[in-house]
Amino acid sequence: MSEQYPHALHELSAAELVAAYRRRDLSPVEVTQSVLGHIERWESHLNALYLLRPEQALQQARASEARWLRGEPAGPLDGVPVTIKDNIATQGDPTPLGTAAVELVPAPADAPPAARLKETGAVLVAKTTMPDYGMLSSGLSSFHQLARNPWDRSKTPGGSSAGAGAAAAAGYGPLHLGTDIGGSLRLPAGWCGIFTLKPSLGRIPIDPPYMGRAAGPMTRTVADSALLMQVLSLPDARDSMSLPWQDIAWAQFDQGVEKLKGLRIGLMLEAGCGLAVEPEVRAAVEHAARLFERAGAVVAPMKPFMTQAMLDGMDRFWRMRSHIDMKALPPAVKARVLPYIQQWGDSAAGMGGEAVFKAFSQFHATRLAAVAAGRAFDYVISPTSPVPAFPAELPSPTNDPLRPLEHIGFTVPYNMSEQPASSINCGYTALGLPIGLQIAGARFDDLGVLQVSRAFELIRDAQRPWPQPPSEALHHVD
């Protein structure tokens, strides 16, 4: 390997790769080979991937290499390795949604985020795993093998973007694409020690669109997420809920620590519902708040705005949605769904129309509360999750289908209010598990959230080395 690149090629950022391709110092082929080799060492321990097809990836890399040699890259990510979550359709591939209950039919077209990545020439290395229907914050699935956390393989990477979180932390290339409807980007990012941005609803067109549903980048650095946003935020008419396209200056994500001076930042240490915040998580977020203050921000305590009634209402509505979906399945097919998900959905069987309406009304109540609570501040910081990563085999921290969402009180309100929110690592537990800090901004202020996240990236404590595959870890110990 060249002295110019002392680290393995799979460790390089997207920006570094593109610059090297432009100078012809590196080829997309050798980078893709490095990523594939690293995946081969890690994947049997993590189960992060679906549809890993090395030959197809190398074919894309060779096509990219030819474009760079002609001086005609297809876009800002040409030749950069990327993974895409199972539930984002890629043409010709089945979309199992993490469950053995879905018929494996080839998708007729790329979903908008996948289309944008292919148009820019990114190398699709693989798709990533998720739990059944994306309805768990873990990597437990009736279709995929159990996904595990690279920091501690006995723990979950989180979910529902489970494989994406694990892949980013494990170094399966720089760029990973997930989705989020209640925390499915931010929770695995927090538990895997990586960065993510759940953008404003509609900032990244997606198909099918749904209330609160957003696609977003999952990367090791803020810079790589900003670069990915340049591509993902391009317009697509298929998303009836997408925002009007704006030429946002994503490249201006790095405003330095100066960005923080004078900002009014709300510090929320309790969600107002669900699980209590564990002491190590609270201490790490309080330390982050002090770093913001030292950098010139004005940090003020913020009372929780969520209530248990809001969380329970959303939970009951989602139960009914899943109950109806599963009720339409033949009994033998429904039996393939994870038992936990079956119990959760079936618990809504006796709900009447009035109860469903009251449950649905909590989505709007949550939206109003989130917007009102944040109005006094420029940004709000909080734990991403009240607890660190839990055992991999569990579907949720409570392991109780009647209390399944007790850990999403910090994340879910910003799906309903359509506000951008990131998760960035802010510390570690005594056992070495990452702790996520959530940074939420006003609706449409996606660039501002990236800028504040980048500023925190500059002022936070030194980060621990990324986890390595078991054989490499043993080698380093020797």
C-alpha positions as CSV (number, residue, x, y, z in Angstrom):
1,M,0.0,0.0,0.0
2,S,1.2,3.5,-0.8
3,E,2.8,5.5,2.0
4,Q,0.2,8.2,1.2
5,Y,-2.5,5.8,2.5
6,P,-1.0,4.1,5.6
7,H,-4.5,3.0,6.7
8,A,-6.4,0.2,4.9
9,L,-8.4,1.5,1.9
10,H,-11.7,0.4,3.5
11,E,-11.1,2.9,6.3
12,L,-10.9,5.9,4.0
13,S,-13.7,8.4,4.0
14,A,-15.8,9.1,0.9
15,A,-14.3,12.5,0.5
16,E,-10.8,11.0,0.7
17,L,-11.7,8.3,-1.9
18,V,-13.1,10.8,-4.4
19,A,-10.1,13.1,-4.1
20,A,-7.8,10.1,-4.6
21,Y,-9.8,8.9,-7.7
22,R,-9.6,12.4,-9.1
23,R,-5.8,12.4,-8.7
24,R,-5.6,8.8,-10.0
25,D,-3.8,7.8,-6.8
26,L,-6.4,5.0,-6.2
27,S,-8.8,3.0,-8.3
28,P,-12.4,2.1,-7.3
29,V,-11.4,-1.5,-8.1
30,E,-8.7,-1.7,-5.5
31,V,-10.9,0.1,-2.9
32,T,-13.8,-2.2,-3.6
33,Q,-11.5,-5.2,-3.2
34,S,-10.3,-3.9,0.1
35,V,-13.8,-3.4,1.4
36,L,-14.8,-6.9,0.2
37,G,-11.8,-8.4,1.9
38,H,-12.6,-6.6,5.1
39,I,-16.2,-7.8,4.9
40,E,-15.0,-11.4,4.5
41,R,-13.1,-11.1,7.8
42,W,-16.0,-9.6,9.7
43,E,-19.3,-10.7,8.3
44,S,-19.6,-14.2,9.8
45,H,-19.4,-12.5,13.2
46,L,-21.8,-9.7,12.5
47,N,-24.5,-10.8,10.0
48,A,-24.9,-7.2,8.8
49,L,-25.5,-7.9,5.1
50,Y,-28.0,-9.2,2.6
51,L,-27.3,-9.8,-1.1
52,L,-23.6,-9.5,-0.8
53,R,-22.5,-10.1,-4.5
54,P,-18.7,-9.4,-4.8
55,E,-18.6,-9.9,-8.6
56,Q,-21.4,-7.4,-9.2
57,A,-19.7,-4.9,-6.9
58,L,-16.4,-5.3,-8.8
59,Q,-18.1,-5.0,-12.1
60,Q,-19.5,-1.6,-11.0
61,A,-16.1,-0.6,-9.7
62,R,-14.5,-1.4,-13.1
63,A,-17.1,0.7,-14.8
64,S,-16.3,3.5,-12.4
65,E,-12.6,3.2,-12.9
66,A,-13.1,3.6,-16.7
67,R,-15.2,6.8,-16.1
68,W,-12.5,8.3,-13.9
69,L,-9.8,7.4,-16.4
70,R,-11.8,9.3,-19.0
71,G,-12.2,12.2,-16.6
72,E,-16.0,11.7,-16.7
73,P,-17.2,10.7,-13.3
74,A,-21.0,10.1,-13.1
75,G,-21.3,12.2,-9.9
76,P,-19.8,13.2,-6.6
77,L,-19.8,9.6,-5.3
78,D,-18.6,7.7,-8.3
79,G,-16.7,4.6,-7.2
80,V,-17.4,5.0,-3.5
81,P,-18.6,1.8,-1.8
82,V,-22.1,2.0,-0.3
83,T,-24.7,-0.3,1.3
84,I,-28.4,0.1,1.2
85,K,-31.0,-1.1,3.7
86,D,-33.1,-4.2,2.8
87,N,-36.4,-2.1,2.7
88,I,-35.1,0.4,0.1
89,A,-36.0,-1.3,-3.2
90,T,-33.3,-2.0,-5.7
91,Q,-34.4,-3.1,-9.2
92,G,-34.4,-6.8,-9.8
93,D,-33.8,-7.7,-6.2
94,P,-36.4,-9.0,-3.7
95,T,-37.3,-6.8,-0.8
96,P,-38.0,-9.1,2.2
97,L,-38.5,-6.3,4.8
98,G,-36.6,-8.5,7.3
99,T,-39.4,-11.1,7.5
100,A,-39.8,-14.6,6.2
101,A,-43.5,-13.8,5.6
102,V,-42.9,-11.7,2.5
103,E,-42.9,-13.2,-0.9
104,L,-39.5,-12.8,-2.6
105,V,-40.5,-10.9,-5.8
106,P,-37.9,-8.8,-7.7
107,A,-38.5,-5.1,-7.3
108,P,-39.6,-3.5,-10.6
109,A,-37.6,-0.3,-10.0
110,D,-35.1,1.4,-7.7
111,A,-36.6,3.4,-4.9
112,P,-35.5,7.1,-5.1
113,P,-32.5,6.8,-2.7
114,A,-31.2,3.8,-4.5
115,A,-31.7,5.4,-7.9
116,R,-29.8,8.5,-6.8
117,L,-26.8,6.4,-5.6
118,K,-26.7,4.4,-8.9
119,E,-26.9,7.6,-10.9
120,T,-23.9,9.0,-9.1
121,G,-21.9,5.9,-9.8
122,A,-21.6,4.6,-6.2
123,V,-20.6,1.0,-5.9
124,L,-23.4,-1.0,-4.3
125,V,-21.5,-3.5,-2.2
126,A,-24.5,-5.1,-0.6
127,K,-27.8,-4.5,1.1
128,T,-28.1,-4.5,4.9
129,T,-30.3,-6.5,7.3
130,M,-33.3,-5.4,9.4
131,P,-35.8,-6.9,11.8
132,D,-39.3,-8.0,10.7
133,Y,-41.1,-5.1,9.0
134,G,-38.7,-2.7,10.6
135,M,-40.8,-2.8,13.8
136,L,-37.9,-3.5,16.2
137,S,-34.9,-1.6,17.5
138,S,-32.8,-4.7,17.2
139,G,-31.3,-7.0,14.6
140,L,-33.6,-9.9,15.3
141,S,-35.3,-11.2,12.1
142,S,-37.2,-14.2,10.9
143,F,-35.5,-13.8,7.5
144,H,-31.9,-12.6,8.2
145,Q,-29.4,-14.0,10.6
146,L,-29.1,-12.2,13.9
147,A,-27.2,-9.0,13.5
148,R,-24.6,-8.1,16.1
149,N,-22.8,-5.1,17.3
150,P,-19.1,-4.8,16.4
151,W,-18.2,-3.2,19.7
152,D,-19.5,-6.2,21.6
153,R,-20.9,-9.0,19.6
154,S,-23.1,-10.1,22.5
155,K,-25.1,-6.9,22.0
156,T,-27.5,-5.6,19.4
157,P,-26.5,-3.0,16.8
158,G,-30.0,-1.6,17.3
159,G,-32.6,-1.3,14.6
160,S,-34.4,-1.2,12.5
161,S,-31.3,-0.1,10.4
162,A,-29.5,-2.9,12.2
163,G,-27.1,-4.1,9.5
164,A,-26.3,-0.5,8.4
165,G,-25.2,0.5,11.9
166,A,-23.1,-2.6,12.3
167,A,-21.6,-2.2,8.8
168,A,-20.6,1.4,9.4
169,A,-19.0,0.7,12.7
170,A,-17.2,-2.3,11.3
171,G,-15.8,-0.4,8.4
172,Y,-17.7,-1.9,5.5
173,G,-16.8,1.2,3.4
174,P,-17.7,4.8,4.2
175,L,-21.4,5.1,3.2
176,H,-24.5,3.4,4.4
177,L,-28.1,4.2,3.9
178,G,-30.9,3.4,6.4
179,T,-34.5,4.5,7.3
180,D,-36.2,5.9,10.4
181,I,-39.8,6.1,11.5
182,G,-39.3,6.3,15.3
183,G,-35.6,6.1,15.8
184,S,-34.4,3.5,13.3
185,L,-31.4,5.5,12.1
186,R,-30.5,7.2,15.4
187,L,-30.8,4.3,17.8
188,P,-28.4,2.0,15.9
189,A,-26.1,5.0,15.2
190,G,-26.1,5.7,19.0
191,W,-25.4,2.1,19.9
192,C,-22.8,1.6,17.2
193,G,-20.9,4.8,17.9
194,I,-21.4,6.3,14.4
195,F,-23.1,9.4,12.9
196,T,-26.5,9.7,11.3
197,L,-28.9,12.4,10.2
198,K,-32.6,11.8,10.2
199,P,-33.5,14.6,7.9
200,S,-36.7,16.8,7.8
201,L,-39.5,14.7,6.4
202,G,-39.4,14.8,2.7
203,R,-35.9,16.1,2.4
204,I,-34.8,12.8,0.9
205,P,-37.5,11.5,-1.4
206,I,-38.5,7.9,-0.7
207,D,-41.1,5.5,-2.1
208,P,-43.4,4.5,-0.5
209,P,-43.6,7.6,1.7
210,Y,-45.3,7.4,5.1
211,M,-46.0,9.6,8.1
212,G,-42.7,10.1,9.9
213,R,-40.7,7.9,7.5
214,A,-37.3,9.2,6.5
215,A,-34.2,7.8,4.8
216,G,-30.8,9.0,5.9
217,P,-27.0,8.5,5.8
218,M,-25.2,6.4,8.3
219,T,-21.5,7.1,8.4
220,R,-18.5,7.3,10.7
221,T,-18.1,11.1,10.1
222,V,-20.3,14.1,9.7
223,A,-18.4,15.0,6.5
224,D,-19.4,11.7,4.8
225,S,-23.1,12.2,5.7
226,A,-23.0,15.7,4.3
227,L,-21.5,14.4,1.1
228,L,-24.2,11.7,0.9
229,M,-26.9,14.3,1.4
230,Q,-25.8,16.1,-1.8
231,V,-27.0,13.1,-3.7
232,L,-29.9,11.7,-1.6
233,S,-31.7,15.1,-1.4
234,L,-32.1,15.4,-5.2
235,P,-35.8,15.5,-6.3
236,D,-38.0,12.5,-7.3
237,A,-41.6,13.0,-8.2
238,R,-42.6,9.6,-6.9
239,D,-42.6,10.9,-3.3
240,S,-45.9,12.7,-2.8
241,M,-44.7,13.9,0.6
242,S,-41.3,15.3,-0.5
243,L,-40.2,18.9,0.1
244,P,-39.7,21.2,-2.9
245,W,-36.0,20.7,-3.9
246,Q,-33.6,23.3,-2.5
247,D,-30.0,23.8,-3.6
248,I,-28.7,23.5,0.0
249,A,-25.0,24.2,0.5
250,W,-24.2,20.8,2.0
251,A,-20.5,21.3,1.4
252,Q,-20.7,24.1,4.0
253,F,-21.4,21.6,6.8
254,D,-18.1,22.5,8.5
255,Q,-18.4,26.0,10.1
256,G,-16.0,25.0,12.9
257,V,-16.5,25.5,16.6
258,E,-17.5,29.1,15.8
259,K,-20.9,27.8,14.9
260,L,-21.7,27.2,18.5
261,K,-21.0,30.7,19.9
262,G,-24.2,32.2,21.2
263,L,-26.5,29.3,20.2
264,R,-29.4,28.7,22.5
265,I,-29.3,24.9,23.3
266,G,-31.9,23.1,25.3
267,L,-30.6,20.2,27.4
268,M,-33.3,17.4,27.8
269,L,-32.2,14.7,30.2
270,E,-35.5,12.9,30.6
271,A,-37.9,11.8,27.9
272,G,-41.1,12.1,30.0
273,C,-42.0,8.6,29.1
274,G,-40.6,5.1,28.9
275,L,-37.4,3.8,30.4
276,A,-35.4,5.9,32.9
277,V,-32.1,7.2,31.6
278,E,-29.3,5.1,32.9
279,P,-26.6,7.0,34.9
280,E,-23.7,6.4,32.5
281,V,-25.9,7.8,29.6
282,R,-26.9,10.8,31.6
283,A,-23.3,11.5,32.7
284,A,-22.1,11.4,29.1
285,V,-24.8,13.8,27.8
286,E,-24.2,16.2,30.7
287,H,-20.5,16.1,29.8
288,A,-21.4,16.9,26.2
289,A,-23.5,19.9,27.4
290,R,-20.5,21.3,29.3
291,L,-18.4,21.0,26.1
292,F,-21.1,23.0,24.3
293,E,-21.0,25.7,27.0
294,R,-17.2,25.9,26.9
295,A,-17.4,26.5,23.2
296,G,-19.7,29.5,23.7
297,A,-23.2,28.0,23.5
298,V,-25.9,29.0,26.0
299,V,-27.2,25.7,27.4
300,A,-30.4,25.6,29.5
301,P,-32.3,22.7,31.0
302,M,-35.4,21.7,29.2
303,K,-38.4,19.9,30.6
304,P,-39.6,16.8,28.9
305,F,-42.5,17.3,26.6
306,M,-43.5,13.7,25.8
307,T,-46.0,11.9,27.9
308,Q,-46.6,8.2,28.4
309,A,-50.1,8.7,26.8
310,M,-48.4,10.0,23.6
311,L,-46.0,7.0,23.4
312,D,-48.8,4.5,24.2
313,G,-51.1,6.1,21.6
314,M,-48.5,5.8,18.9
315,D,-47.7,2.2,20.0
316,R,-51.4,1.2,19.9
317,F,-51.9,2.7,16.4
318,W,-48.9,0.9,15.0
319,R,-50.1,-2.3,16.6
320,M,-53.4,-2.0,14.8
321,R,-51.6,-1.3,11.5
322,S,-49.5,-4.4,11.9
323,H,-52.5,-6.4,13.1
324,I,-54.4,-5.5,9.9
325,D,-51.3,-6.3,7.8
326,M,-50.8,-9.7,9.4
327,K,-54.6,-10.5,9.4
328,A,-54.4,-10.4,5.6
329,L,-51.8,-13.1,5.5
330,P,-52.7,-16.8,5.3
331,P,-52.2,-18.4,8.7
332,A,-49.2,-20.5,7.6
333,V,-47.5,-17.3,6.3
334,K,-48.3,-15.3,9.4
335,A,-46.7,-18.0,11.5
336,R,-43.4,-17.2,9.9
337,V,-43.4,-13.7,11.5
338,L,-41.4,-13.3,14.7
339,P,-43.6,-14.4,17.6
340,Y,-42.9,-11.1,19.4
341,I,-44.2,-9.1,16.4
342,Q,-47.2,-11.5,16.2
343,Q,-48.1,-11.0,19.9
344,W,-47.6,-7.2,19.6
345,G,-49.9,-6.9,16.5
346,D,-52.5,-9.4,17.8
347,S,-52.9,-7.4,21.0
348,A,-54.8,-4.8,19.0
349,A,-57.5,-7.2,17.8
350,G,-60.1,-5.9,20.3
351,M,-59.5,-2.2,19.6
352,G,-62.6,-0.4,18.4
353,G,-62.8,2.7,16.1
354,E,-62.9,5.2,19.0
355,A,-59.8,3.7,20.6
356,V,-58.0,3.7,17.2
357,F,-58.9,7.4,16.6
358,K,-57.7,8.4,20.1
359,A,-54.5,6.5,19.5
360,F,-53.9,8.2,16.2
361,S,-54.5,11.6,17.7
362,Q,-51.4,11.2,19.8
363,F,-49.2,11.6,16.7
364,H,-50.4,15.1,16.3
365,A,-50.3,15.8,20.0
366,T,-46.6,14.7,19.9
367,R,-45.9,17.0,16.9
368,L,-47.4,20.0,18.7
369,A,-45.6,19.3,21.9
370,A,-42.2,18.9,20.2
371,V,-42.5,22.1,18.2
372,A,-43.7,24.1,21.2
373,A,-41.0,22.8,23.5
374,G,-38.2,23.5,21.0
375,R,-39.3,27.0,20.2
376,A,-37.2,28.7,22.9
377,F,-34.0,27.1,21.5
378,D,-31.9,26.9,18.3
379,Y,-31.2,23.2,18.9
380,V,-32.0,20.6,21.5
381,I,-29.6,18.0,22.8
382,S,-30.5,14.8,24.6
383,P,-29.6,11.1,24.9
384,T,-30.4,9.2,21.7
385,S,-31.5,6.3,23.9
386,P,-32.0,6.1,27.6
387,V,-30.0,2.8,27.7
388,P,-26.9,1.4,26.0
389,A,-27.0,-1.5,23.6
390,F,-28.8,-4.5,25.0
391,P,-28.4,-8.3,24.4
392,A,-28.5,-9.1,20.7
393,E,-31.1,-11.9,21.1
394,L,-33.7,-9.6,22.6
395,P,-36.3,-7.8,20.3
396,S,-36.3,-4.7,22.6
397,P,-34.8,-3.6,25.9
398,T,-37.9,-4.7,27.8
399,N,-38.3,-7.9,25.9
400,D,-42.1,-7.3,26.4
401,P,-44.4,-7.0,23.4
402,L,-46.8,-5.1,25.6
403,R,-44.0,-2.5,26.4
404,P,-42.1,-2.5,23.1
405,L,-41.3,1.2,22.6
406,E,-40.1,2.3,26.0
407,H,-36.7,3.3,24.6
408,I,-37.8,5.6,21.8
409,G,-39.1,8.6,23.8
410,F,-36.2,10.8,22.8
411,T,-36.2,9.9,19.1
412,V,-39.9,9.4,18.0
413,P,-41.2,13.0,18.6
414,Y,-38.9,14.4,15.8
415,N,-40.3,11.9,13.3
416,M,-43.8,13.2,14.0
417,S,-42.7,16.9,14.1
418,E,-40.8,16.4,10.8
419,Q,-37.7,18.0,12.4
420,P,-34.1,17.0,11.5
421,A,-32.2,15.2,14.3
422,S,-28.8,13.5,14.3
423,S,-27.0,11.1,16.6
424,I,-23.3,11.4,17.3
425,N,-21.1,9.5,19.7
426,C,-20.5,11.4,23.0
427,G,-18.8,8.8,25.2
428,Y,-18.7,5.1,26.3
429,T,-19.9,3.0,29.1
430,A,-17.6,1.3,31.6
431,L,-17.9,-1.8,29.4
432,G,-16.9,0.2,26.3
433,L,-20.3,0.5,24.6
434,P,-20.9,3.8,22.7
435,I,-23.4,6.4,23.9
436,G,-25.3,8.5,21.4
437,L,-26.1,12.2,21.7
438,Q,-29.1,13.4,19.8
439,I,-29.0,16.9,18.3
440,A,-32.4,18.2,17.0
441,G,-33.1,21.3,15.0
442,A,-36.0,23.3,13.7
443,R,-37.9,21.9,10.7
444,F,-36.0,22.3,7.5
445,D,-32.7,23.2,9.3
446,D,-30.9,20.0,8.1
447,L,-27.7,21.9,7.3
448,G,-27.7,23.5,10.7
449,V,-28.0,20.2,12.5
450,L,-25.0,18.9,10.4
451,Q,-23.0,22.1,11.3
452,V,-23.7,21.7,15.0
453,S,-22.9,18.0,14.8
454,R,-19.6,18.8,13.1
455,A,-18.8,21.4,15.8
456,F,-19.4,18.8,18.4
457,E,-17.3,16.3,16.5
458,L,-14.4,18.8,16.8
459,I,-14.8,19.4,20.6
460,R,-15.7,16.0,21.9
461,D,-13.3,13.8,23.7
462,A,-10.9,11.6,21.8
463,Q,-12.7,8.6,20.2
464,R,-11.7,5.0,20.7
465,P,-10.3,3.0,17.8
466,W,-13.0,1.4,15.7
467,P,-13.5,-2.3,16.4
468,Q,-11.6,-4.9,14.3
469,P,-12.5,-8.4,13.3
470,P,-11.8,-11.0,16.0
471,S,-8.7,-12.5,14.2
472,E,-7.2,-9.0,13.7
473,A,-8.1,-8.0,17.3
474,L,-6.2,-11.1,18.6
475,H,-3.3,-10.2,16.3
476,H,-3.1,-6.7,17.8
477,V,-3.2,-8.0,21.3
478,D,-0.2,-10.3,20.5
